[in-house]
Each structure stands twice: as structure tokens, then as C-alpha cells.
Amino acid sequence: MEIMDREIIIYAILLTIVIISFILIGETRPDVYLSISILIYFIYTSISRNIRLRAKLTVLDISLLTVFSVIVVYRILTILEWI
């Protein structure tokens, strides 16, 4: 098995474990699933350099960072009761 294939399989397994864990604890907010998935993506691609070396992920990174920022701002505004 090629290194890149192994890295993608590990990432998929990690993401699946986290999603199943959230389902088991009864989490129902979709923004939590999305934000944690984005965080896992950034952490895993920071640790695993093989993915970054082979693929140009700049557009994806900027898109995911924007989505994550919107989710965080929305949650902060909800907590402060400005929405």
C-alpha cells in the first residue's frame, strides 16, 4: 500500500471515530460536526506532511478556514445574545 493511501485511510478512520463518538453522546448541532471535522483536517494535515507535499490544498485551506471562522463568530454572537 502506498504511503498516501495509508495516510488517507488513517484520516478517514480518525474522522469516522470522532463522528461516531458525537453520535453516541447525542450531539445534534451540525455546526459542531463541521467545526470539529475542520479542526481534525487541519491537525492531521499539519502532522502528516505527505498529504501537503503531494496536493495543493491552499484553496481548500482558505475555504475551510473561512467556514470555521463563520461558525466561531456565529457561536460567539449567540453566546453574547447579539443574534
C-alpha positions as CSV (number, residue, x, y, z in Angstrom):
1,M,0.0,0.0,0.0
2,E,1.3,3.4,-0.9
3,I,2.1,5.9,1.8
4,M,-0.5,8.4,0.5
5,D,-3.2,5.7,0.5
6,R,-2.3,4.8,4.1
7,E,-2.5,8.5,5.2
8,I,-5.9,9.0,3.7
9,I,-7.2,5.8,5.3
10,I,-5.9,6.8,8.7
11,Y,-7.6,10.3,8.3
12,A,-10.9,8.6,7.3
13,I,-10.8,6.3,10.3
14,L,-10.0,9.1,12.7
15,L,-12.8,11.2,11.3
16,T,-15.2,8.3,11.5
17,I,-14.3,7.6,15.1
18,V,-14.9,11.2,16.1
19,I,-18.3,11.4,14.3
20,I,-19.5,8.1,15.8
21,S,-18.4,9.5,19.3
22,F,-20.5,12.6,18.8
23,I,-23.5,10.5,17.7
24,L,-23.1,8.3,20.8
25,I,-23.1,11.3,23.1
26,G,-26.2,12.6,21.4
27,E,-24.8,15.8,19.7
28,T,-27.3,17.2,17.3
29,R,-25.8,20.5,16.2
30,P,-24.4,20.3,12.7
31,D,-22.0,23.2,13.2
32,V,-20.2,21.1,15.9
33,Y,-19.7,18.2,13.5
34,L,-18.4,20.6,10.8
35,S,-16.1,22.6,13.0
36,I,-14.6,19.5,14.6
37,S,-14.1,17.9,11.2
38,I,-12.3,21.0,10.0
39,L,-10.1,21.1,13.1
40,I,-9.2,17.4,12.6
41,Y,-8.4,18.1,8.9
42,F,-6.0,20.9,9.9
43,I,-4.4,19.0,12.7
44,Y,-3.9,15.8,10.6
45,T,-2.6,17.6,7.6
46,S,-0.2,19.5,9.8
47,I,1.1,16.3,11.3
48,S,1.2,14.3,8.1
49,R,3.4,16.2,5.6
50,N,2.9,13.6,2.8
51,I,-0.6,15.0,2.0
52,R,0.6,18.6,1.9
53,L,3.6,17.7,-0.3
54,R,1.5,15.9,-2.9
55,A,-1.6,18.0,-3.1
56,K,-2.1,21.8,-3.5
57,L,-4.5,22.4,-0.6
58,T,-4.4,26.2,-0.5
59,V,-7.9,26.9,-1.9
60,L,-9.3,24.2,0.4
61,D,-7.5,25.5,3.4
62,I,-8.8,29.1,2.8
63,S,-12.3,27.8,2.3
64,L,-12.3,25.7,5.4
65,L,-10.7,28.4,7.5
66,T,-13.4,30.8,6.3
67,V,-16.2,28.3,7.2
68,F,-14.7,27.7,10.6
69,S,-14.4,31.4,11.3
70,V,-18.0,32.0,10.4
71,I,-19.1,29.2,12.8
72,V,-17.0,30.6,15.6
73,V,-18.3,34.1,15.1
74,Y,-21.9,32.8,15.0
75,R,-21.4,30.9,18.2
76,I,-19.8,33.9,20.0
77,L,-22.6,36.2,18.9
78,T,-25.1,33.6,20.1
79,I,-23.5,33.4,23.5
80,L,-23.4,37.2,23.8
81,E,-27.1,37.2,22.7
82,W,-26.5,39.6,19.8
83,I,-28.4,37.3,17.5
